[in-house]
């Protein structure tokens, strides 16, 4: 009996812990050609033409640095003259609202009571008014382009929700990291399949 309760408690803790964090989804689109070979050099269009991908200049610089460091750590060399891979990034920062309704009716509509006067009493300790939650849906969009063929290898879009300005930088960098990981994983898989 104790082991069943401890397993149930562990399951509840795992589920609540996994749903507490905002997830990051990465979507692949806009593939004109497959990855045919490994890439040795790259260029960031945003850096070369001084194009900002984010509304905040500080955040844009952080994303640019992260892209440079992550790709150089994989062995790619930054080459602004004759690169194998062209990378361009942008973002979509969309403020949104959602209504959260915490009304929990203990009596189902098919039950004995449909209307409970204490649930709607303004002096009651129940707070059942819907509240509005403000958040920002942030998309980090990165284009990976084959420089020789001048065609898209892929566009990867990382999507996450930001609940406060303080957490925005951390979430955007984490999303950018996921996008880079996805590109590197797909490029490794394609190169291995070609061999």
Secondary structure by P-SEA (a helix, b strand, c coil): caaaaaaaaaaaaaaaaaacbbbbbbbbccccccccccccbbbcccccccccccccaaaaaaaaaaaaaaaaaabbbbbcccccbbbbbbbbbbbbbbbbbccccccccccccccccccccccccccccbbbbbbbbccbbbbbbccccccccbbbbbbbbbccccaaaaaaaaaaaaaaaaaaaaaaaaaaaac
